[in-house]
Amino acid sequence: MTKATATLNTFVMVAVASSFFCWLATLHPTALHFIRAVYALTLCLWALGWILDDALIVKFKIDVLQYRAVLVGSGVGIAIGLGVILCRS
């Protein structure tokens, strides 16, 4: 139960932060360019996390399901933030 709560907290944290950053990006054009760069970097790191999952799981000594749940949760949270930026534009 504790791991599920921690995973849900990670999703909520990413979704709130992503929505906030995208809301800020809609306020000023310079912020929009900065947030796009941050999302591009995040996408690269997220894809790298999926590609190198076997090596990272061994290095960090975590459970496979927990690691993938964090990746999926963060991906969905970021998608929610991108939805905010698309709806506000």
Secondary structure, DSSP 8 states (H G I E B T S, - for coil): -HHHHHHHHHHHHHHHHHHHHHHHHHH-HHHHHHHHHHHHHHHHHHHHHHHTHHHHHHHHT--HHHHHHHHHHHHHHHHHHHHHHHHH-
